[in-house]
Amino acid sequence: MQSGLTLRKQAIFDKQDGRAVIIALDHGSIAGPMPGITNPSSIVKACVDAKVDGILTTKGFVDASLAEWDRHTSLVLRLTGGFTTLGGKFEEEMIVEPETAIAYGSSCAAITVKFGHEREGDFIRQASLAIDSCHRLGLPVMLEAMAKGTIGGKEFAPHESEAIRMVARMGAEIGADLIKTYYTGSVESFARVVEGCPVPIVILGGSKNDSVRSVFQTIYDSLQAGGSGIAMGRNIWSFGKVEAMINAVNGLVHGHWGVDKALAMVEA
């Protein structure tokens, strides 16, 4: 099983720099046909043409874009969900079995845990047992570590550095192979997150950002702090110029570009 885990991790992270560009295309199961992912084949083709390391998405999205995939593009299949923007409680449930991820040819599975939620114990147990099942199949797991609640009696923002430092480590403790979580706002604070987590961390994009420069600066700073790349969606494909955005992000992560060079790619 260890050989399978190793080979699949190598399909996600570039062996030269240990980094990954994963484009998240899993939003449709929660929010429907959002602008930018209305046509699965079109956005998958853009990702494949740009040679991203992986695509995070769902069963149906893969089924709708099969002709565009190639052997160089890793699939990260989402296993949790079970709610929508129509009124669900945003409580993550296992809705896809690990065996299904293997049947789809996945290089990795994705599970979300909302630490600090009133059902925190259920979510942790669910994720831990699913990770065990995935590992028995040789399948790595990316755990999306979310944080809510209080520290010292005070509520905190979703990207609060100490909370993110805690949940990143908590995800690793239950066996995750990589963590997807928020950037904490500064190189210094995110470096502490990375230091406290024994597995690679990729940053998520979160809600739509109105500034491309801000998105690129966040990516750049996270890498300077020791981050291992990105697993972003809306802040890549909702700006338009999808191909240019993906190429710019590839340059930031794998080409060690600065923010200005990445911006020039998009603004050309």
N, C-alpha and C positions, 0 to 999 in steps of 0.2 A: 504493500500500500504506500510505503514511503516513496518509492520510485514514482508512482503516479502523482503524488503531491508535489514532488520536486519538478517533474516535467511540466506539470500544469502551471506552477508558479513561474517557471522560466518562460512560459508562453505569455505571461502577463507583464512581467518586469524585464526590461531590456538588460541583457547580461553585461553590457558595457558600462552602464551607469547606475543600474539598480532602480531605475525610475519607470513610471508608467503613466500613459495618457489613456484614461478610460472615459469615454463619452457616455453619459447617462441618458438613456432613451426610454425610461420606464415610467414616465409620468402619465401616459395615456390610461393606465389602469385605474388611476385615481381621479384624474381631471379631464379625461376624454381627449379629443383631437386638438391639442393646443397648437397654436401657430408655430411652425418650425418642425413639428413631427407629424403633421397631417398625413404626409405620404411616407410610410415606412421605407419603401425602396429608395426613395430619393435621398433621405438623410443617411441611410446605411451606406449607400454608394459613395457619398461624400466622405464618410469616415474611412471606408476601405481605400478609396483613392488617396487619402492623406496618410494612409498607413498608421492609423492609431493602434495602440497596443490592445485595446479591448473596447467592447460595447456592453454596457449594463442595460439589460432590457428584460422583456417578458416573453412568455411562450408565443402569444399571439403576434407580437411584433416580429419575432423571428420568422414565424410561419408566413407573414405577409411580405417578407423581404428576402426570401431564400436565395433568389437568383443573384443577389448582390454580394453575398458573403464570399470570402476566399479563405484559403488556409492560413493566411498570416494574421487574421483578425480573431482575437479571442472573444469568446462569449462568456459574459458574467451574467448568469441567469438569476433573477430575483425569485426567492422562495417565500418571502413574507409579503403581506398586504392585507386584503380583506376589508377595506373601507374605501369610501369615496368622498369627494367634496360635496355630495348631495346631502350630507348630514351624518356621515359616519363619525365615530368617536376617535378616529386616528389611532386605533389600537391594533398593533401589528399581530397578525395571526399567521401560522404556517398554512399556506394555500397551495404549495407545490412541494412534492416529495424530492429528496436528494436523488433518487433513482431517475426521476424525470430529467433532472439537470444533466445527468450522465447520458441519458438517451438522446438529449439534444446536442450532445457534443461539447458541453460546457467546459471551460478551463477553470471556472470558479463559480461558487454560489454566493448570493448576497442575502443577508439577513439584517433586519433593523431591530435594535433594542432601544427603547425609550427609558433610560435610567432615570429614576426619580418619579416616574409615573405611579399612580396608585396601584397599578397592576404590575409593578416592577418585577416582583418575584416570579409571576407567571411568564413574563417575557424573557427573563434571564434563564429560567429552567428550559423553556421552549428552545431558546437559542443554543444553550449548552448541549442539549440532547441532539439537536439537529447537526451541530458541529461534529459530534461523535459519529453520527450516521454518515455524514459527508466524508469524514476522514477514513472510515472503514472502506469507502469506495475510492479512496485516493483523490478526493475532490477538496481543494482548498476553499476557505470561506472568507469573504470580505464582510466584516461586521460594521454596519453603519451605527455608530455610537452617538446617540442623542442625549442631551442633558436637560432636565427641568427639576424644579423643586427649590430647596433652600440650603444655604451654607451659613452657619452661624446665625440661623433664624431669619436670614434675609433672602428674598427671591433674587435669582440671578438671570442674566440674559442668556440665550442659547449658546453664545460663543464665549461665555465667561471663562477665563483661562484656567482657573483652578478646577472648575467643574469639568472642562474638557480634559484636563490632565488626569482627573480621576476616571472618567468614563472610558478614555482610551486604554488605560491600564486595565480597567475592569473587563473590557472586551477581550484583551489579550489573555487575561486570567482564565476565561472560560474556553480558551483554545482557538480564538480567531487567528487566521494567518495574516491578515492585514486589516487595518482599521480605516474606515472612511468617517471623517468628522469635520467640524468647523475649524477654520483658521481663527486664531484667538486675537488677532488684531495687531500684534507686534512680533518682530523676529525674536525678541528676548523671551516673551511668554510662550511662543510656540516651540522654541528650542527646549524649554522645560517640559512641554508635552511630549516631544520626541524623546527626550532623555529618559522620561519615566515609562516609556512603552517599548517592550522588547521586540515588537513586530513593526513592519513598515506602516507608515501613515500617509494616506492620500486625502486631500481636502475636497470637500463638497462645495457646491456653489451657493446653495441656499436660494432665497427669494431673488427675483430678477433685480439685477443691478443696472442703474441707468448709465453707468460710465464704463466704457471698454478699458480705459486706462486703469480704473480702480480694480477691475477684474484681473488684468495682467499684473498689476502691482501686487495684488494678493498672492497670485501664483508665484511670482518671482520671490517675494519675501518668505513664503512658506518653504521654498526650496533652499534659500539661504539658511533657514533655521534647521535644515536637516530632513524636511519632508521628502516623501518619495514620489510625489506627483499629484495627479488630480483624478477625481471621479465626478465630473461636472456635466450639467445638461443645459438648463435654461440660459445660463450666462455664457454659453457657447453658441447655441443654435437659434436663440430668439432675437439676436441682433441683426439678422440678415448676413449676407456675405459669409455663408456657412463655411465654404471651402477655405477662404482666407482666414477666418477665425480659428479653424482647426489647425491649419498650417502654422499660424502664429503661436498657438499653444504648444504644438510640437516643438517649435523653435525654442520657446521658453524652457520646456522641460528637458528635452534631449539635446538641443543645440546650445544650451547655456546662453541664450540671448538675453539682452537687457530689455527693459520695458519699451524703450523708444524704438528699438528694432522691430519688436513685435507689433507695435502700433503702425509702423510704416508699412508692414505687410497688409494690414487691414485697410489702411487709408490710401493705398496705391490705386 
